[in-house]
Amino acid sequence: MLTTLACSLLAACAATASNPPSKEYYGTLEPFASEAVYFVMTDRFVNGDTSNDQRDQGGALHTFDIPLAPCNGVAGNIGYLGGDFKGIADHLGYIQEMGFTSVWITPIVDNPDQSFTGGTAPSCGGILADKGKTGYHGYWGVNFYKVDEHLPSPDMSFRDLANAMHAKKLKLVLDIVGNHGSPAWGMAFNQPKFGKIYDQHNVLIADHQNLPPEQLDPAQHPLQRFYNTRGPVDGANGSIFDGNLAQLSDFNEHNPAVLDYLAGAYEQWIEQGADAFRIDTIAWMPDAFWQRFTTRIRSKHPGFFMFGEAFDYNAKTIARHTLPGHGETSVLDFPMKQAMEEIFGHKQAGFERIRESLHLENGPYANPYDLATFYDNHDMPRLDATDAGFIDAHNWLFTARGIPVIYYGSEMGFMRGRPEHGGNRNYFGTEGIEQAKTSPIRSALTRIANVRAHSPALQRGLQINLQLEGNRAAFYRVYQHQGVTQTALVLLNKGDDAAAFTIDTLLQPGHWQSALDGTTLELKQGQSLGISVPAHDVKVFLLNAPITAPALTAALEQAMRRARLPH
């Protein structure tokens, strides 16, 4: 019912092509902005093929199923748990049903075959503590041209997974790492693969040799030239982005061989079906490196979409990655994440808290509408919210500006509030999928995500705020481009009681239709819209007609001028 309704509304807005409006209004024309992303930590999603589990791998330093002591009653795990490509492929329908159009998977490259003996032991709230851990997450690459043996099956290679996604019109977002390989020093002995890099022919081209960075001598040892010789930097004494991170092998950004190696490897995965990149720890390599990298990738794949992880809540700091000369990628919207946590978590801040994070006009980003928006992920505690809080968060995420990203299991509040070593990355499995199918969170998520999936206004439209205060939010999203025109009026209520909205500002007369239930409103010139929104709910009304209201036109003209930085 919902999909049929949404498609009919989209057809109606596209039908205006024969009489295109003269003015164009849009937040972005980036094709990837139409996507909604489901983020899967591959090893923790579903074990679709137990034959690739490698349960005997590592010997005394085994790699499969290494539980930690419980943190507040919930144990994490730092070993592999069996999730693989087949587990994802077998459940693409489950993901697609919810309204997602892309799947982001963690790095697929080969990782070491033992647990790490260096570093410090993980604690409940600790981060960057790697003693006893394995590369189940994929971020400890040793051969960036080779798929890790835990992931493929005889009938499910990386290319096969990409083909399976594309057959369902889903895009594959590949997580990539550019600043480091595996842990490289502090080990009890020089462990196989750790601190080493192999090329596409499996030839050793770099070796940290279990030496602290300061003891490396690249001038005398060619295998050490891949790495920097800077040691750890305490944040109190300098920028942590200038030093070694958690005993990881720190790539030398000044060595051209590093760029050639990484770009060549990631070009290979594009050729095998990757549609976009999420760039891990983008701030740990200088902007000039990323500009060279993205320019090289886009010279062969024009317009290829990338978004980076700069773990910083300062918009000006992370916005630089979006600018010419600095990489020209999108970024994960950490400032909005911080606001969403306060608004939809137990703090229950008002919607006014999010205003400063939107940066709809005169902001620091190349284009705020291209940002990847989220409220949690694998590197922080999951959102600690009630079911209603998750529903409210999704209603915002799938109607406001940006490209929504949801971490696996959030469709049922899986492991809510749990940190990395206390359940954040726990195994989901078919049991989790079956449980999620009955969750009210997933039901509400499916409803609003499918509305966005069929609405050009919600995907790419300019956002004009009418009200962001307390439990109430009201705003327009307006898209008018190349004959397609649609205005969405979004009304959000995150309160425990129904909220009465009266919209008489910038309101255009016409035939407004609810994207959720198909009911219609005929508004005449000068008439206001009065509507009640139930507790923890959303209303979306669509108008498929060119903008003619003078006041709204003026607001859109200003938003168009101020939304994006000159390029």
C-alpha positions in Angstrom: 0.0 0.0 0.0 2.7 2.5 1.1 5.0 1.7 -1.8 2.2 2.0 -4.4 1.1 5.3 -2.9 4.6 6.7 -2.8 5.2 5.6 -6.4 2.0 7.3 -7.5 3.0 10.5 -5.8 6.4 10.4 -7.5 4.8 9.8 -10.8 2.6 12.9 -10.2 5.6 15.1 -9.5 7.5 13.8 -12.5 4.5 14.4 -14.7 5.1 18.2 -14.6 8.1 17.8 -17.0 5.9 18.9 -19.9 5.5 22.3 -18.2 8.7 22.8 -16.2 8.8 25.5 -13.6 11.2 28.4 -14.3 13.0 28.5 -11.0 15.1 25.6 -9.6 15.3 24.7 -5.9 17.3 21.9 -4.4 19.6 21.1 -1.6 21.8 18.8 -3.7 22.0 17.1 -7.0 24.4 14.5 -5.8 23.0 11.1 -7.0 24.0 9.3 -3.8 21.8 11.7 -1.8 18.8 9.5 -2.7 20.3 6.6 -0.7 19.6 5.4 2.8 22.4 3.3 4.2 22.3 0.2 6.4 25.7 -0.3 8.1 26.7 -3.9 8.7 29.8 -5.1 10.6 30.1 -8.2 8.4 31.5 -10.6 11.0 28.7 -9.7 13.4 25.6 -9.8 11.1 24.8 -13.3 10.0 26.9 -16.5 9.7 25.7 -17.7 6.3 28.4 -20.3 5.8 30.0 -22.1 8.7 32.7 -23.7 6.5 34.7 -20.4 6.3 34.7 -19.8 10.1 38.4 -20.8 10.5 37.6 -22.0 14.0 41.1 -23.6 14.4 43.0 -20.6 13.2 45.8 -19.1 15.3 46.6 -22.1 17.5 47.3 -21.0 21.0 46.5 -17.4 19.8 43.2 -18.5 18.4 40.9 -16.1 16.5 37.4 -17.5 16.8 35.0 -16.7 19.7 37.0 -14.8 22.4 34.5 -13.5 24.9 35.3 -10.8 27.4 34.3 -10.5 31.0 30.7 -9.0 31.2 30.3 -5.2 31.3 27.2 -4.5 33.4 25.9 -7.9 32.6 26.7 -8.0 28.9 29.8 -9.6 27.5 31.5 -8.4 24.3 33.6 -10.6 22.1 37.0 -9.8 20.4 37.2 -12.9 18.2 35.6 -13.8 14.9 32.0 -14.9 15.2 31.3 -16.1 11.6 29.4 -13.4 9.8 30.2 -13.4 6.1 29.2 -12.3 2.6 26.7 -15.1 2.3 25.0 -14.0 5.6 24.5 -10.6 4.0 23.4 -11.8 0.6 20.8 -14.2 2.2 19.2 -11.3 4.0 19.2 -8.5 1.5 15.4 -8.7 1.3 15.2 -8.1 5.0 17.3 -4.9 4.6 15.5 -3.7 1.5 12.0 -4.2 3.1 12.9 -1.5 5.6 13.5 1.1 2.9 17.3 1.0 2.7 18.9 1.3 -0.7 22.6 0.8 0.2 24.5 -1.5 2.5 27.8 -0.3 4.0 30.1 -3.2 4.9 33.3 -3.2 7.0 36.7 -3.6 5.3 37.0 -6.9 3.4 40.8 -7.0 3.1 43.0 -9.8 4.6 43.8 -9.4 8.3 46.3 -11.3 10.5 45.6 -14.9 11.5 46.3 -14.7 15.2 45.1 -12.6 18.2 47.4 -9.7 19.0 49.8 -10.0 22.0 50.7 -6.3 22.3 48.8 -3.3 23.6 46.7 -3.1 26.6 43.7 -5.3 27.6 40.2 -4.1 26.7 38.1 -2.7 29.5 34.4 -1.9 29.6 34.6 1.7 28.7 38.1 1.6 27.1 38.9 2.3 23.4 42.1 1.6 21.4 42.9 -1.3 23.7 43.9 -4.2 21.4 45.6 -6.9 23.5 44.0 -10.3 22.7 41.9 -8.9 19.9 41.6 -10.2 16.3 40.9 -8.5 13.0 37.3 -9.6 12.9 36.3 -6.0 12.2 38.5 -5.8 9.1 40.5 -2.7 9.9 43.8 -4.4 10.4 44.7 -4.8 6.7 47.9 -6.7 5.7 47.0 -7.4 2.0 44.6 -4.8 0.6 44.3 -6.7 -2.7 43.1 -9.9 -1.0 39.8 -10.8 0.6 40.0 -12.0 4.1 39.4 -15.8 4.2 36.5 -15.5 6.7 34.2 -13.7 4.3 33.8 -15.5 0.9 32.2 -18.8 0.1 32.7 -20.9 -3.1 29.5 -19.3 -4.5 29.8 -15.9 -2.8 32.9 -13.9 -3.7 33.0 -10.1 -3.2 32.0 -9.7 -6.8 29.1 -12.1 -6.2 27.9 -10.1 -3.2 28.0 -6.9 -5.2 26.1 -8.6 -8.0 23.5 -9.8 -5.6 23.0 -6.3 -4.2 22.8 -4.8 -7.7 20.2 -7.4 -8.7 18.0 -5.9 -5.9 18.9 -2.3 -6.9 21.0 -1.9 -3.7 24.3 -0.1 -3.7 27.4 -1.5 -2.0 29.4 0.9 0.2 32.8 -0.4 1.0 34.7 0.7 4.1 38.3 1.6 3.3 41.4 2.4 5.4 44.1 4.8 4.2 46.2 5.7 7.2 47.2 2.4 8.8 47.5 -1.4 8.6 47.6 -3.9 11.4 49.1 -3.5 14.9 52.8 -3.5 14.4 54.8 -3.3 17.6 54.7 -4.1 21.3 54.1 -7.8 20.6 55.5 -10.6 22.8 57.3 -11.8 19.7 57.2 -10.9 16.0 53.9 -12.4 15.0 53.1 -13.5 11.5 51.5 -10.8 9.3 51.3 -8.2 12.0 52.9 -4.9 10.9 53.4 -6.3 7.4 52.0 -5.3 4.0 51.8 -7.7 1.0 51.1 -6.7 -2.6 48.7 -8.2 -5.2 51.2 -11.0 -5.8 51.4 -11.7 -2.1 55.0 -10.4 -2.0 56.1 -8.7 1.2 56.6 -5.0 0.6 56.6 -3.5 4.1 57.6 -4.8 7.6 57.5 -2.9 10.9 59.5 -5.8 12.4 57.8 -5.3 15.8 59.8 -2.1 16.4 58.3 1.1 18.0 58.0 3.8 15.3 60.8 5.8 16.7 63.2 2.9 16.2 62.4 2.4 12.5 65.2 3.4 10.1 63.7 3.7 6.6 67.0 5.0 5.1 68.7 1.8 5.9 65.8 -0.7 5.6 63.6 -0.4 2.5 60.8 -2.5 4.1 60.3 0.2 6.7 59.8 3.0 4.2 56.0 2.4 4.1 55.7 3.7 7.7 56.1 6.9 9.7 58.6 7.1 12.5 56.5 9.3 14.7 55.5 7.8 18.1 52.3 8.2 20.0 51.3 11.8 20.7 49.3 12.7 23.9 46.4 15.0 23.1 47.6 17.3 25.9 51.0 17.8 24.2 50.0 18.0 20.5 47.5 16.8 18.0 46.8 13.1 18.3 46.4 13.1 14.5 50.1 13.6 14.1 51.1 10.5 16.0 50.9 6.8 16.1 47.5 5.3 16.9 47.2 2.2 19.2 50.3 0.4 18.0 48.9 0.4 14.4 51.4 0.5 11.5 51.2 4.2 10.5 51.5 4.7 6.7 53.9 7.3 5.4 51.8 9.8 3.5 54.9 11.3 1.8 55.9 8.0 0.2 54.3 7.8 -3.3 54.3 4.0 -3.1 51.7 4.2 -0.3 49.2 6.1 -2.5 49.9 3.9 -5.5 49.4 0.8 -3.4 46.1 1.9 -1.8 44.6 3.5 -4.9 45.4 0.4 -6.9 43.8 -1.9 -4.3 40.7 0.2 -4.0 40.3 0.6 -7.7 40.3 -3.2 -7.9 37.3 -3.4 -5.5 35.4 -0.7 -7.5 35.9 -2.9 -10.6 34.4 -5.8 -8.7 31.3 -3.9 -7.7 31.9 -1.3 -4.9 29.6 1.7 -5.5 30.9 4.1 -2.9 33.5 4.4 -0.2 33.3 5.2 3.5 36.8 6.4 4.5 38.0 5.3 7.9 40.0 7.8 10.1 40.2 10.3 7.3 41.7 13.0 9.6 44.8 10.9 10.2 46.2 11.5 6.7 46.8 15.1 5.4 44.2 16.7 3.2 46.7 16.8 0.3 47.0 13.0 0.4 43.2 12.6 0.2 43.0 15.1 -2.7 45.4 13.0 -4.7 43.6 9.8 -3.8 40.1 11.1 -4.6 41.3 12.7 -7.8 42.9 9.4 -8.9 39.8 7.4 -8.1 37.5 9.8 -9.9 39.7 10.1 -12.9 38.6 6.5 -13.7 35.2 6.6 -12.0 33.8 10.1 -12.3 31.5 11.3 -9.6 32.4 8.3 -7.3 30.9 9.1 -3.9 33.0 9.0 -0.7 32.3 10.0 2.9 34.9 10.1 5.6 35.0 9.6 9.3 36.5 12.5 11.1 35.6 11.8 14.7 35.1 15.4 15.9 32.1 17.3 17.0 33.3 20.6 15.6 31.7 21.3 12.3 34.4 23.6 11.0 37.0 21.0 11.7 35.4 18.2 9.8 34.0 20.4 7.1 37.4 21.0 5.6 37.4 17.5 4.1 34.5 18.5 1.9 36.3 21.4 0.3 38.4 21.6 -2.9 42.1 20.7 -2.3 41.2 18.9 0.9 39.8 15.7 -0.5 36.3 16.8 -1.6 34.5 14.0 0.2 31.4 14.1 2.3 31.8 13.3 6.0 29.8 11.6 8.7 27.9 14.4 10.5 29.3 14.1 14.0 27.9 17.4 15.2 24.3 16.3 14.3 25.0 12.9 15.9 25.8 14.6 19.2 22.6 16.7 19.0 20.5 13.6 18.1 21.8 11.7 21.1 20.8 14.6 23.4 17.4 15.0 21.7 16.3 11.4 21.4 18.1 9.8 24.2 17.3 10.0 27.9 18.3 13.6 28.2 15.3 14.5 26.0 16.6 17.9 24.9 14.2 20.0 22.7 14.4 20.2 18.9 16.0 23.6 19.2 19.2 21.8 20.1 19.6 20.5 16.6 19.3 23.9 14.9 23.0 24.8 15.3 24.0 21.5 13.7 22.0 21.8 10.5 24.2 24.6 8.9 21.5 25.2 6.2 22.8 28.6 5.4 26.4 30.0 5.4 27.8 26.9 7.0 31.3 25.5 6.7 30.5 22.5 4.5 30.7 22.4 0.7 27.2 21.2 0.9 25.4 20.1 4.2 22.8 18.2 2.2 25.5 15.6 1.2 26.5 14.7 4.7 26.0 11.2 6.1 23.7 11.6 9.1 23.6 9.0 12.0 23.2 8.7 15.8 25.6 6.0 16.6 28.0 3.4 15.2 30.6 0.7 16.0 33.1 3.1 17.6 30.9 4.6 20.3 28.2 3.5 22.7 25.0 2.7 20.8 22.1 5.2 21.3 20.7 4.8 24.7 17.0 5.5 24.1 13.5 4.0 24.6 11.7 2.4 21.8 9.9 5.8 21.3 13.3 7.6 21.3 14.5 5.3 18.4 11.2 5.9 16.5 11.5 9.7 17.0 15.2 9.6 15.8 14.3 7.7 12.7 11.4 10.0 11.9 13.9 12.9 12.0 16.7 11.1 10.2 14.6 10.1 7.2 13.0 13.5 6.7 15.7 16.1 7.5 18.6 17.0 5.3 21.4 14.5 4.8 21.9 10.8 3.9 20.6 8.6 6.7 22.9 5.8 8.0 21.6 3.2 10.5 23.9 0.7 12.3 22.7 -2.9 12.2 20.3 -3.9 14.9 19.1 -0.4 15.6 15.8 -1.4 14.0 15.0 -3.0 17.3 17.3 -1.0 19.7 19.8 -3.9 19.7 22.3 -3.5 22.5 21.2 0.1 23.2 23.6 2.1 25.2 26.3 -0.5 25.1 30.0 0.4 24.4 32.4 -1.4 22.1 33.5 -4.0 24.6 30.1 -4.3 26.3 27.9 -5.4 23.5 28.0 -2.7 20.8 29.5 -5.2 18.3 27.7 -8.3 19.4 26.5 -11.0 17.0 23.0 -10.3 15.5 22.2 -13.5 13.6 19.0 -14.9 12.2 17.7 -14.8 15.7 18.1 -11.1 15.9 16.5 -10.6 12.5 13.4 -12.7 13.5 13.1 -10.7 16.7 13.5 -7.4 14.9 10.6 -8.2 12.6 8.2 -7.9 15.5 9.7 -4.7 16.9 7.7 -1.5 16.9 10.9 0.4 16.1 11.4 -1.5 12.8 7.7 -1.1 11.9 7.9 2.7 12.3 11.4 2.8 10.6 10.0 0.9 7.6 7.1 3.3 7.2 9.2 6.5 7.1 12.2 5.1 5.3 10.0 3.9 2.4 8.4 7.4 2.2 11.8 8.9 1.8 12.8 6.2 -0.7 10.1 7.5 -3.1 10.2 11.3 -2.4 12.7 13.5 -4.3 11.9 16.3 -1.9 13.0 14.3 1.2 16.1 13.0 -0.6 17.4 16.2 -2.1 15.1 19.1 -1.3 16.1 22.4 0.4 15.1 22.5 4.0 13.1 25.5 5.3 12.5 25.3 9.0 9.2 26.5 10.4 9.5 25.3 14.0 12.3 23.5 16.0 11.3 23.8 19.6 10.6 21.4 22.4 8.9 18.2 21.2 7.8 19.7 17.9 9.5 20.2 14.6 8.0 21.5 11.4 9.8 22.2 8.1 9.5 22.1 4.4 11.7 20.1 2.0 11.5 21.6 -1.6 12.8 20.0 -4.8 12.2 21.7 -8.1 14.6 20.7 -10.8 14.4 19.7 -14.5 10.6 19.4 -14.5 10.3 17.4 -11.3 8.7 19.4 -8.5 7.7 18.4 -5.1 7.3 20.1 -1.7 7.2 18.0 1.5 5.7 19.4 4.7 7.1 17.5 7.6 5.6 17.6 11.1 7.3 15.7 13.9 6.1 15.2 17.5 8.4 13.4 19.9 6.2 14.1 22.9 4.1 11.7 24.9 0.9 13.4 24.0 -0.7 14.4 20.7 0.4 17.8 19.3 -1.7 20.2 17.4 0.1 22.0 14.6 -1.2 25.1 12.8 0.8 25.9 9.7 0.1 29.4 8.3 3.7 30.4 7.4 5.0 30.1 3.8 2.1 27.8 3.1 1.2 27.3 -0.6 -2.4 26.6 -1.6 -3.0 23.4 -3.5 -3.7 19.7 -3.4 -1.6 18.3 -0.5 -1.6 14.5 0.0 -0.4 12.5 3.0 2.6 10.3 2.0 1.6 8.0 4.9 -2.1 7.3 4.4 -3.1 9.0 1.2 -5.5 11.4 2.7 -5.7 14.8 1.0 -6.0 18.4 2.0 -7.3 21.1 -0.4 -5.9 24.4 0.8 -7.0 27.7 -0.7 -5.2 31.0 -0.8 -4.9 32.4 2.7 -6.0 29.2 4.4 -4.0 27.7 7.2 -3.3 24.0 7.8 -4.4 22.6 11.2 -3.5 19.0 12.0 -2.9 16.8 15.0 0.2 14.6 15.1 0.0 11.6 17.5 2.6 11.1 20.2 6.0 10.0 18.8 4.8 10.2 15.3 5.3 12.0 12.0 3.1 13.5 9.3 4.4 14.1 5.7 2.3 16.0 3.2 3.3 16.3 -0.4 2.5 18.9 -2.9 3.4 18.1 -6.5 3.1 21.5 -8.0 5.5 24.4 -8.9 6.2 26.9 -6.2 4.2 30.1 -6.6 3.7 31.5 -3.1 5.7 34.7 -2.9 6.9 34.3 0.7 8.0 30.7 0.1 9.7 31.7 -3.1 11.7 34.4 -1.3 12.7 31.9 1.4 13.8 29.4 -1.1 15.8 32.0 -3.1 17.7 32.9 0.0 18.3 29.2 1.0 19.6 28.5 -2.5 22.1 31.3 -2.3 23.4 30.4 1.1 23.2 26.6 1.3 26.4 25.6 -0.5 29.8 27.1 -0.6 31.0 28.4 -4.0 32.9 25.7 -5.8 
